[in-house]
Amino acid sequence: MNERTNKETRALTYDELLLDFVTRLDRHRAGRMACELHLGLLRPYHQQPHHLRIVRKTMEPLTRRFDAGIYEMHNRSVVVVTKGAALADIEHYVAQVRSLFSEDPLFIGEDQSHFCSWYDLERDYDAMLRRARQLSEERKAADSGASDEQAPANRLIPGGTAIRPTHLEQIERAIEHADLANILRRQEVCAVIPGMRPEPMFHELYFSMYYLAQTLLPGHNVTSDDFLFRHLTRVLDRRMLALMMQRELFPMLRTAALNLNVRTVLSAEFMEFDKATNVKDRGTLAIELPALDIMNDPNEYLFARDFLKERGYKIVLDGVKHLNLPLIDRDWLGFDFVKVTWTPSLLDDAATQRGEALKAAVSRIGRERVVLCRVDSEDGLKAGEALGVTLYQGRLIDSLNAARPRTTPSVGAAE
């Protein structure tokens, strides 16, 4: 196939289709209106593929009423070109799109004009043509700058190729025989008060998934498939329990937290661990249980909770998204700490009406019981401070705490 034939059979991008359409409108400008929605100005968490699909669906009635064309640009803009529509007709649907993203900081304030660019093609045709050419050229430049060594699907998977079910047996076998002590890590949960050094409260013990992947399955991302990854965590749970039953590691258990699945807590391996390590050896050990396990089987969680409490363990509810925090009932769930995962959207939500609900939830649960984890920037501390959070975990806290001498406070500090 020669180069010319290859170009003809290649699927055109929306950027190219828009330029072709606008070019052909040169003699058919009457009654044409165009609108560009600059979705690229929204926060990244509002620019996911499903957001673009919903925006397109919202604007779709214009295709039936006014023979509109809808074009999704490479820069996340959506361009709509209509025939016979008045500005008010289009604005009706644009307002619906605005309402979908009303919590985005782009729409906080009175001036929202930068979200939309309007073109009356009878008057603004040249400006629309220049914009279409600009978008097409930007797309070509972006494509030429992309690496040809990496398949598009893999660009979406940090760290390499997704694991598949066929890899499981290989990984499990490798995990069972690997010396996992080399990838055992600890990360402290600290109380942070503005103007003072972080004060360690307890530390989490975990296996580094990055180094595990590099050691056992180089070039693959073991976290890419949620179902397969959760299966692997149960395999790793067993190895963690076996490792921590080594008497020389008992001191690490004091003021520690182990991240385990609920099913692991109810397993024979945990019973063996519990028998091998008594309260004197392990101190007030905390067990971190995934919030997802509660949704999967509430009865199993409640049974595990009662068992752990009876045996003197603390309970940490792990992996809670911040918007779910107001739904958490500590009295019913019976945990000692809850870990809320930091994302940049938390800082934005803290400045909206959602922030009041989040602040009330922190106060209700107890500010000394809520841990903001995976904090890797100062924005995490700002958001936490705005909500009344005092406990933090993450790379930023590690760096702030690096020069501080290690202390051994109790996990049970918050009663």
C-alpha positions as CSV (number, residue, x, y, z in Angstrom):
1,M,0.0,0.0,0.0
2,N,1.5,3.3,-1.0
3,E,1.6,6.4,1.2
4,R,-1.3,8.1,-0.7
5,T,-3.6,5.1,-0.4
6,N,-2.7,4.8,3.3
7,K,-3.7,8.4,3.9
8,E,-7.0,7.9,2.0
9,T,-8.0,4.8,4.0
10,R,-6.9,6.2,7.4
11,A,-9.8,7.3,9.6
12,L,-9.9,11.0,9.8
13,T,-9.7,12.7,13.2
14,Y,-12.4,15.1,14.4
15,D,-9.9,17.9,14.0
16,E,-9.5,17.1,10.3
17,L,-13.2,16.6,9.8
18,L,-14.0,20.0,11.4
19,L,-11.5,21.7,9.2
20,D,-12.9,20.0,6.1
21,F,-16.4,20.9,7.0
22,V,-15.7,24.5,7.8
23,T,-13.7,24.9,4.6
24,R,-16.7,23.6,2.5
25,L,-19.0,26.1,4.3
26,D,-17.4,29.1,2.6
27,R,-20.4,29.6,0.3
28,H,-23.0,28.4,2.8
29,R,-22.5,30.6,5.8
30,A,-26.0,31.9,6.1
31,G,-27.8,30.8,9.3
32,R,-24.8,28.9,10.6
33,M,-23.7,29.2,14.3
34,A,-20.8,27.5,16.0
35,C,-19.8,27.1,19.6
36,E,-16.6,25.7,21.1
37,L,-16.9,24.4,24.7
38,H,-13.4,24.6,26.3
39,L,-13.7,21.4,28.4
40,G,-9.9,21.4,28.6
41,L,-10.1,24.3,31.1
42,L,-11.8,22.0,33.6
43,R,-9.9,20.2,36.2
44,P,-8.3,16.9,34.9
45,Y,-10.7,14.8,36.9
46,H,-13.6,16.3,34.9
47,Q,-12.0,15.5,31.6
48,Q,-12.4,11.7,31.6
49,P,-13.8,9.8,28.6
50,H,-17.2,9.4,30.3
51,H,-17.4,13.2,30.8
52,L,-16.9,13.8,27.1
53,R,-19.5,11.1,26.2
54,I,-22.1,12.8,28.5
55,V,-21.3,16.2,27.1
56,R,-21.9,14.9,23.6
57,K,-25.1,13.2,24.7
58,T,-26.3,16.5,26.2
59,M,-25.6,18.4,23.0
60,E,-27.1,15.7,20.8
61,P,-30.6,17.2,20.5
62,L,-29.1,19.9,18.4
63,T,-28.2,17.4,15.7
64,R,-31.9,16.5,15.3
65,R,-33.3,20.1,15.5
66,F,-30.6,22.0,13.6
67,D,-28.6,19.5,11.6
68,A,-25.7,20.1,13.9
69,G,-22.3,18.5,13.7
70,I,-20.5,17.7,17.0
71,Y,-16.7,17.4,17.0
72,E,-14.5,16.2,19.9
73,M,-11.2,17.9,19.6
74,H,-7.8,16.5,20.7
75,N,-7.5,19.2,23.4
76,R,-10.8,18.1,25.0
77,S,-12.8,21.0,23.4
78,V,-16.2,20.1,21.9
79,V,-17.2,22.1,18.8
80,V,-20.8,22.3,17.7
81,V,-21.8,23.7,14.3
82,T,-25.5,24.3,13.7
83,K,-27.8,25.4,10.9
84,G,-30.7,27.7,11.6
85,A,-30.2,27.8,15.4
86,A,-30.4,31.0,17.4
87,L,-27.8,31.6,20.1
88,A,-30.5,31.0,22.7
89,D,-31.2,27.6,21.3
90,I,-27.6,26.5,21.7
91,E,-27.2,28.3,25.0
92,H,-30.0,26.1,26.5
93,Y,-27.8,23.0,26.1
94,V,-24.6,24.8,27.0
95,A,-26.3,25.7,30.3
96,Q,-27.0,22.0,30.9
97,V,-23.3,21.2,30.4
98,R,-22.3,24.0,32.8
99,S,-24.6,22.5,35.4
100,L,-22.9,19.1,35.0
101,F,-19.6,20.7,36.1
102,S,-21.0,23.3,38.5
103,E,-18.6,22.2,41.3
104,D,-15.5,22.7,39.1
105,P,-13.5,25.8,40.1
106,L,-13.9,27.1,36.5
107,F,-17.5,28.0,37.4
108,I,-16.8,29.6,40.8
109,G,-17.2,33.3,40.2
110,E,-19.3,35.5,38.0
111,D,-17.2,35.5,34.8
112,Q,-17.8,32.2,33.0
113,S,-17.4,33.6,29.5
114,H,-14.1,31.9,28.9
115,F,-15.8,28.5,28.9
116,C,-17.4,29.1,25.5
117,S,-16.3,30.7,22.2
118,W,-19.1,31.7,19.8
119,Y,-19.0,32.1,16.1
120,D,-21.8,33.6,13.8
121,L,-20.4,32.2,10.6
122,E,-22.0,35.0,8.5
123,R,-19.8,37.4,10.4
124,D,-17.1,35.3,12.0
125,Y,-16.4,32.8,9.3
126,D,-12.7,33.7,8.9
127,A,-12.2,33.5,12.7
128,M,-13.8,30.0,12.7
129,L,-11.7,28.9,9.8
130,R,-8.5,30.0,11.5
131,R,-9.6,28.2,14.7
132,A,-10.3,25.0,12.8
133,R,-6.9,25.2,11.1
134,Q,-5.2,25.9,14.4
135,L,-6.8,22.8,16.0
136,S,-5.9,20.6,13.1
137,E,-2.3,21.8,13.2
138,E,-2.0,21.3,16.9
139,R,-3.3,17.7,16.5
140,K,-0.7,17.0,13.8
141,A,2.0,18.4,16.0
142,A,0.9,16.3,19.0
143,D,0.7,13.2,16.9
144,S,4.2,13.7,15.4
145,G,5.6,14.2,18.9
146,A,4.2,11.0,20.3
147,S,6.4,8.0,20.8
148,D,6.0,5.3,18.3
149,E,7.6,2.8,20.6
150,Q,4.6,2.6,22.9
151,A,1.1,1.4,21.8
152,P,-1.7,3.9,22.6
153,A,-3.4,1.4,25.0
154,N,-0.3,1.1,27.0
155,R,0.1,4.9,27.4
156,L,-3.0,4.6,29.7
157,I,-1.3,2.0,31.9
158,P,1.4,3.5,34.1
159,G,4.3,1.2,34.5
160,G,3.8,-1.1,31.6
161,T,1.5,-3.8,30.1
162,A,-1.6,-4.9,31.9
163,I,-1.5,-8.3,33.6
164,R,-3.8,-11.0,32.4
165,P,-5.3,-14.1,34.0
166,T,-2.7,-16.2,32.3
167,H,0.0,-14.4,34.4
168,L,-1.6,-15.3,37.7
169,E,-0.1,-18.7,38.2
170,Q,3.4,-17.4,37.3
171,I,3.0,-14.5,39.8
172,E,1.6,-16.6,42.6
173,R,4.3,-19.2,42.2
174,A,7.0,-16.4,42.2
175,I,5.4,-14.8,45.3
176,E,5.4,-18.0,47.2
177,H,9.1,-18.5,46.7
178,A,10.4,-14.9,46.7
179,D,12.2,-13.3,49.6
180,L,9.7,-10.5,50.2
181,A,11.6,-9.1,53.2
182,N,13.5,-7.1,50.6
183,I,10.4,-5.3,49.4
184,L,8.8,-4.8,52.8
185,R,8.3,-1.1,53.4
186,R,7.0,1.1,56.3
187,Q,5.3,4.5,56.1
188,E,4.3,6.6,59.1
189,V,1.0,8.2,59.9
190,C,1.7,11.5,61.5
191,A,-0.1,14.2,63.4
192,V,0.6,17.5,61.6
193,I,0.1,20.8,63.3
194,P,0.9,24.0,61.3
195,G,4.3,25.3,62.3
196,M,5.4,22.1,64.1
197,R,7.2,19.0,63.0
198,P,5.1,15.9,62.1
199,E,4.6,13.7,65.2
200,P,4.5,9.9,64.2
201,M,1.5,8.1,65.5
202,F,1.8,4.6,63.9
203,H,3.3,3.1,60.8
204,E,1.9,1.0,58.0
205,L,3.8,-2.2,56.9
206,Y,3.3,-3.1,53.3
207,F,5.0,-4.7,50.3
208,S,6.1,-2.3,47.5
209,M,4.0,-3.2,44.5
210,Y,6.4,-1.3,42.2
211,Y,9.4,-3.4,43.3
212,L,7.3,-6.5,43.3
213,A,6.4,-6.0,39.7
214,Q,10.0,-5.2,38.7
215,T,11.2,-8.3,40.5
216,L,8.5,-10.8,39.5
217,L,7.0,-9.6,36.3
218,P,9.2,-6.8,34.7
219,G,7.4,-4.6,32.2
220,H,3.9,-5.3,33.6
221,N,1.6,-3.3,35.8
222,V,0.2,-5.6,38.5
223,T,-2.4,-3.0,39.6
224,S,-4.0,-2.5,36.1
225,D,-6.9,-5.0,36.6
226,D,-8.8,-4.5,39.9
227,F,-10.1,-8.0,40.1
228,L,-6.8,-9.7,39.4
229,F,-5.0,-7.3,41.7
230,R,-7.4,-8.0,44.6
231,H,-6.7,-11.7,44.1
232,L,-2.9,-11.0,44.3
233,T,-3.4,-9.0,47.5
234,R,-4.8,-12.1,49.2
235,V,-1.8,-14.1,48.1
236,L,0.4,-11.3,49.5
237,D,-1.6,-11.2,52.7
238,R,-0.5,-14.8,53.4
239,R,3.1,-14.0,52.8
240,M,2.9,-10.9,55.0
241,L,1.5,-12.9,57.9
242,A,4.1,-15.6,57.4
243,L,6.9,-13.0,57.3
244,M,5.7,-11.2,60.4
245,M,5.6,-14.4,62.5
246,Q,9.4,-14.3,62.5
247,R,10.3,-13.5,66.0
248,E,13.1,-11.1,65.0
249,L,10.5,-8.9,63.3
250,F,8.1,-8.7,66.3
251,P,9.4,-5.2,67.2
252,M,8.2,-3.9,63.9
253,L,4.6,-4.9,64.8
254,R,4.4,-2.5,67.8
255,T,2.6,0.7,66.7
256,A,2.1,-0.8,63.3
257,A,-0.8,-1.4,60.9
258,L,-1.1,-4.4,58.5
259,N,-3.2,-3.9,55.3
260,L,-5.2,-7.1,54.9
261,N,-8.4,-8.3,53.2
262,V,-11.4,-9.2,55.4
263,R,-11.3,-12.7,54.0
264,T,-7.7,-13.0,55.1
265,V,-8.6,-12.0,58.7
266,L,-11.0,-15.0,58.7
267,S,-8.5,-17.4,57.3
268,A,-6.5,-20.2,59.0
269,E,-3.3,-18.2,58.2
270,F,-4.5,-15.3,60.4
271,M,-5.5,-17.6,63.2
272,E,-2.0,-19.0,63.1
273,F,-0.5,-15.5,63.1
274,D,-2.8,-14.5,66.0
275,K,-1.6,-17.5,68.0
276,A,2.1,-17.0,67.3
277,T,2.0,-13.3,68.3
278,N,0.2,-12.3,71.5
279,V,-0.7,-8.8,72.6
280,K,2.6,-8.5,74.5
281,D,4.6,-9.2,71.3
282,R,2.6,-7.2,68.8
283,G,1.4,-4.3,71.0
284,T,-1.8,-2.6,69.8
285,L,-1.5,-3.8,66.3
286,A,-4.0,-2.2,63.8
287,I,-5.5,-4.1,60.9
288,E,-6.4,-2.0,57.8
289,L,-9.5,-3.4,56.0
290,P,-10.5,-2.2,52.6
291,A,-13.8,-0.2,52.5
292,L,-14.7,-2.1,49.4
293,D,-14.9,-5.3,51.4
294,I,-17.8,-3.8,53.4
295,M,-19.8,-3.3,50.2
296,N,-19.0,-6.8,49.0
297,D,-20.1,-8.6,52.1
298,P,-21.2,-6.5,55.1
299,N,-21.8,-9.6,57.3
300,E,-18.3,-10.9,56.7
301,Y,-16.9,-7.4,57.7
302,L,-19.0,-7.2,60.9
303,F,-17.9,-10.7,62.0
304,A,-14.2,-9.9,61.3
305,R,-14.6,-6.6,63.1
306,D,-16.0,-8.3,66.3
307,F,-13.3,-11.0,66.1
308,L,-10.5,-8.4,65.8
309,K,-11.9,-6.3,68.7
310,E,-12.1,-9.3,70.9
311,R,-8.5,-10.1,70.2
312,G,-7.3,-6.6,71.0
313,Y,-6.6,-5.3,67.5
314,K,-7.4,-1.8,66.3
315,I,-9.3,-1.4,63.0
316,V,-8.5,1.1,60.2
317,L,-11.0,1.5,57.4
318,D,-8.9,1.9,54.3
319,G,-9.4,3.3,50.8
320,V,-12.4,5.7,51.4
321,K,-12.9,8.3,48.7
322,H,-13.5,11.7,50.2
323,L,-17.0,12.2,48.8
324,N,-18.0,9.0,50.6
325,L,-16.9,10.3,53.9
326,P,-20.2,11.9,54.9
327,L,-21.8,8.4,54.4
328,I,-19.5,6.8,56.9
329,D,-21.1,5.8,60.2
330,R,-18.3,5.1,62.7
331,D,-20.6,3.9,65.5
332,W,-22.0,1.2,63.2
333,L,-18.8,0.2,61.5
334,G,-16.8,0.2,64.7
335,F,-13.4,1.3,63.3
336,D,-10.7,3.3,65.2
337,F,-9.3,5.2,62.2
338,V,-10.5,5.9,58.6
339,K,-8.1,6.5,55.8
340,V,-9.3,9.0,53.2
341,T,-7.4,9.0,49.9
342,W,-6.0,12.4,48.9
343,T,-6.7,13.5,45.3
344,P,-6.4,17.1,43.9
345,S,-10.2,17.3,43.6
346,L,-10.4,17.3,47.4
347,L,-8.9,20.8,47.6
348,D,-11.5,22.1,45.1
349,D,-14.4,20.4,46.9
350,A,-13.3,21.8,50.2
351,A,-14.0,25.3,48.8
352,T,-17.5,24.5,47.7
353,Q,-20.7,23.5,49.6
354,R,-19.4,19.9,49.6
355,G,-16.6,21.2,51.9
356,E,-19.1,21.9,54.6
357,A,-20.5,18.3,54.5
358,L,-16.9,17.0,54.5
359,K,-15.9,19.2,57.5
360,A,-19.0,18.1,59.4
361,A,-18.1,14.4,58.7
362,V,-14.6,14.9,60.0
363,S,-15.9,16.5,63.1
364,R,-18.5,13.7,63.6
365,I,-16.1,10.9,63.1
366,G,-13.4,12.7,65.1
367,R,-10.6,14.7,63.6
368,E,-8.0,12.6,65.5
369,R,-9.4,9.5,63.7
370,V,-9.4,10.6,60.1
371,V,-6.2,10.0,58.2
372,L,-5.6,11.8,54.8
373,C,-3.3,9.4,53.0
374,R,-1.3,9.5,49.8
375,V,-0.5,13.1,50.4
376,D,2.3,14.1,48.0
377,S,1.9,17.9,47.8
378,E,1.3,20.9,50.0
379,D,-2.2,21.1,48.6
380,G,-3.0,17.9,50.6
381,L,-2.1,19.7,53.8
382,K,-4.1,22.7,52.8
383,A,-7.2,20.7,52.1
384,G,-6.8,18.7,55.2
385,E,-6.4,21.8,57.3
386,A,-9.5,23.3,55.8
387,L,-11.5,20.2,56.8
388,G,-10.0,19.9,60.3
389,V,-7.9,16.8,59.6
390,T,-4.8,16.3,61.8
391,L,-3.5,12.9,60.7
392,Y,-1.6,12.5,57.4
393,Q,0.3,9.9,55.4
394,G,2.2,10.1,52.2
395,R,5.5,11.0,50.4
396,L,5.2,14.7,51.5
397,I,4.9,13.6,55.1
398,D,7.9,11.2,54.7
399,S,10.0,14.1,53.5
400,L,8.9,16.4,56.3
401,N,9.6,13.7,58.8
402,A,12.9,12.4,57.4
403,A,15.2,14.3,59.8
404,R,13.1,13.6,62.9
405,P,14.4,10.9,65.3
406,R,12.0,7.9,65.4
407,T,9.7,7.6,68.3
408,T,7.3,4.8,69.4
409,P,3.9,6.3,70.3
410,S,0.9,3.9,70.7
411,V,-1.5,3.1,67.9
412,G,-4.2,3.4,70.5
413,A,-3.5,7.1,71.1
414,A,-7.0,8.0,70.0
415,E,-9.6,6.3,72.1
